[in-house]
């Protein structure tokens, strides 16, 4: 009998909303970011939101492992690698947007069970949108059913992307050129929001040339339940590749060809 993840889904939606309220206390207030060792920014809001999410997971699901962008993997003294359930958390995906007052940042929470993401929530507090899904429960936008757009060809498609400066190696440059030449419209609605737009039928393709697991924790199940695909550039549904994209199932073969997969 398939597992029912309704309780985890409700928990993740509520937790993302609460964490989002915390971030809004800092939003547009001129928060000064610090630079981490990888030269990416972090703020007091990032750390506070992740601590809140971690504490709620620890209370509700004490046997689960949490993997977060700011504080790493929980329960290092135990066999975290062998744990069945991992929560992947990005407290503010799009910190650069956040510190500049751009409202497209997101709170991301995904539950991976035995290597498959089964629950996912992407909450965008600055614009009041929550995209959520659990296996067998469909995908929703603010509680209403959501699905990908049934565009027949990538030539009619809208494509978004992360930082174009990351399309640096030969494969990335060639993929960039093919995307520019073979889609109808190109726009930089980057970070997590682009993947949410694919799942809710507002884009056909979102491409990230650099990705960590916490950057995309909720999206395999969100896209799967919306009738789409999230995974690496070679067609594997995963959050553990170093680059990723979202698209519709109908356009997946064409998208893989554009990306050189």
C-alpha positions in Angstrom: 0.0 0.0 0.0 1.4 3.4 -1.0 2.3 5.8 1.8 -0.1 8.7 2.4 1.9 11.9 2.8 -1.1 14.2 3.6 0.2 14.9 7.2 3.7 15.8 6.0 2.2 18.0 3.2 0.0 20.0 5.6 3.0 20.3 8.0 5.3 21.6 5.2 2.7 24.1 3.9 2.2 25.5 7.4 5.9 25.6 8.3 6.8 27.4 5.0 4.1 30.0 5.7 5.4 30.6 9.3 9.0 30.9 8.1 7.8 33.2 5.3 6.2 35.5 7.9 9.5 35.7 9.7 11.3 36.7 6.5 8.8 39.4 5.8 9.8 41.1 9.0 13.2 41.7 7.4 12.1 42.2 3.8 12.8 45.7 2.3 14.3 46.8 5.5 17.8 47.1 4.2 19.2 43.9 5.7 23.0 43.8 5.3 24.1 40.4 3.9 27.3 38.6 4.8 29.3 36.7 2.3 29.8 33.0 2.8 33.0 31.1 1.8 31.5 30.5 -1.7 30.8 34.2 -2.1 27.1 33.9 -1.9 25.1 36.1 0.5 23.4 35.2 3.7 21.3 37.2 6.1 19.9 37.1 9.6 16.6 36.2 8.0 18.1 33.1 6.2 19.5 31.8 9.5 16.4 32.6 11.5 14.0 31.0 9.0 16.1 27.8 8.8 16.4 27.5 12.6 12.6 27.8 12.8 12.0 25.2 10.1 14.5 22.8 11.7 13.0 23.1 15.2 9.5 22.4 13.8 10.7 19.3 11.9 12.6 18.0 15.0 9.5 18.3 17.1 7.1 16.8 14.5 9.3 14.2 13.0 12.2 13.5 15.4 13.6 10.5 13.5 14.1 12.5 10.3 17.3 14.1 9.1 17.3 17.8 8.0 19.7 19.0 5.2 19.7 22.8 5.0 21.7 25.4 3.1 22.8 27.4 6.2 23.4 24.7 8.8 24.2 21.5 6.9 23.0 18.1 7.9 21.4 17.4 11.3 22.2 14.6 13.6 25.7 14.1 12.4 26.4 11.7 15.2 23.9 9.3 13.8 24.0 7.5 10.5 22.5 10.4 8.5 23.5 8.9 5.2 21.5 5.8 5.9 18.4 7.6 7.1 15.2 6.9 5.2 13.7 10.4 5.3 15.6 13.6 4.6 14.0 17.1 4.6 15.8 19.5 2.3 15.4 23.1 3.3 16.3 26.4 1.7 15.1 29.1 4.0 15.5 31.9 1.4 16.1 30.8 -2.1 17.0 34.0 -3.9 18.8 35.8 -1.2 20.2 38.3 -3.7 16.6 39.1 -4.7 15.6 39.3 -1.0 18.3 41.9 0.0 17.4 44.1 -3.0 13.7 44.1 -2.2 12.6 41.9 -5.1 9.7 39.7 -4.0 10.4 36.6 -6.0 12.4 34.8 -3.3 11.1 31.5 -1.9 11.0 29.2 1.1 11.7 25.7 -0.1 10.9 22.5 1.8 11.1 19.0 0.3 10.9 15.5 1.9 12.9 12.8 0.2 12.0 9.2 1.2 14.3 6.4 0.0 15.8 8.7 -2.6 12.5 10.0 -4.0 11.0 13.4 -3.2 7.5 12.7 -2.0 6.5 16.1 -0.5 7.3 19.6 -1.7 6.4 23.1 -0.9 7.7 26.3 -2.5 6.3 29.4 -0.7 6.8 32.9 -2.0 5.8 35.2 0.8 6.6 38.5 -1.0 3.9 37.7 -3.6 1.6 35.5 -1.6 2.0 32.3 -3.6 2.4 28.7 -2.4 3.0 25.8 -4.7 2.6 22.5 -3.0 2.4 18.8 -3.8 2.7 15.3 -2.4 2.8 12.0 -4.2 -0.8 11.0 -5.2 -2.3 14.3 -4.0 -1.7 16.5 -7.1 -0.1 19.9 -7.3 -1.8 23.1 -6.0 -1.3 26.9 -6.2 -2.7 28.5 -3.1 -4.9 25.4 -2.6 -6.3 25.3 -6.1 -5.3 22.5 -8.6 -2.3 23.5 -10.8 -0.8 21.8 -13.8 1.8 22.5 -16.6 0.8 24.2 -19.8 0.1 21.8 -22.7 2.2 23.7 -25.3 2.8 21.6 -28.4 6.3 22.8 -29.3 9.2 24.5 -27.6 9.2 27.0 -30.5 6.0 28.4 -28.8 7.5 28.2 -25.3 8.7 30.7 -22.7 12.0 29.9 -21.1 13.6 31.3 -18.0 17.0 30.7 -16.5 19.3 31.3 -13.6 22.3 33.7 -13.8 23.4 33.7 -17.5 26.9 34.2 -16.2 26.8 30.6 -15.1 26.5 29.3 -18.6 30.3 29.1 -18.8 31.6 25.8 -20.0 31.2 24.5 -23.6 28.1 22.5 -23.0 26.4 25.4 -21.2 27.2 27.9 -23.9 25.9 25.6 -26.6 22.7 25.0 -24.6 22.3 28.7 -24.1 22.5 29.4 -27.8 20.0 26.6 -28.7 17.6 27.9 -26.1 17.9 31.4 -27.5 17.4 30.2 -31.1 14.5 27.7 -30.5 12.1 29.3 -28.1 9.5 32.0 -28.4 10.5 34.2 -25.4 13.4 34.3 -23.0 13.1 36.0 -19.6 15.2 35.9 -16.4 12.6 34.9 -13.8 15.3 33.0 -12.0 15.8 31.0 -8.8 13.0 28.8 -7.5 10.2 30.9 -8.9 10.9 29.9 -12.4 10.4 26.2 -11.6 7.1 27.1 -9.8 6.0 29.0 -13.0 6.5 25.8 -15.1 4.5 23.7 -12.6 1.6 26.2 -12.7 1.5 26.6 -16.5 3.1 30.0 -16.9 6.4 28.9 -18.4 7.5 25.9 -20.5 11.1 25.6 -19.5 13.2 26.8 -16.5 17.0 26.0 -16.6 19.6 26.2 -13.9 23.2 25.5 -14.8 24.2 25.3 -11.2 22.2 23.6 -8.5 22.4 22.2 -4.9 19.9 19.8 -3.4 18.4 22.4 -1.1 17.9 24.7 -4.0 15.4 22.3 -5.5 14.2 20.0 -2.7 10.4 20.4 -3.4 10.4 20.4 -7.2 10.5 16.8 -8.4 7.2 16.0 -6.8 5.7 19.4 -7.6 6.5 19.0 -11.3 5.6 15.3 -11.3 2.2 15.9 -9.8 1.6 18.9 -12.1 2.3 16.7 -15.2 5.9 17.8 -15.7 9.5 17.0 -15.1 12.2 18.2 -12.8 15.7 16.7 -12.8 19.1 16.9 -14.3 20.1 17.7 -17.9 20.3 14.0 -18.8 16.7 13.2 -18.0 17.1 11.8 -14.5 14.5 13.0 -11.9 16.8 14.0 -9.0 17.8 16.9 -6.7 21.4 15.7 -6.6 22.6 16.7 -10.0 24.8 19.8 -10.4 22.4 21.4 -12.9 18.7 21.1 -13.4 15.6 22.1 -15.4 11.8 21.9 -15.3 9.6 21.4 -18.2 6.4 19.6 -19.3 6.3 15.9 -20.0 5.2 16.7 -23.6 8.2 18.9 -24.2 10.8 16.8 -22.3 12.4 15.2 -25.3 12.7 18.5 -27.1 14.1 20.2 -23.9 16.7 17.5 -23.5 17.8 18.0 -27.1 18.2 21.8 -26.5 20.3 21.1 -23.4 22.4 18.5 -25.1 21.3 15.7 -22.9 
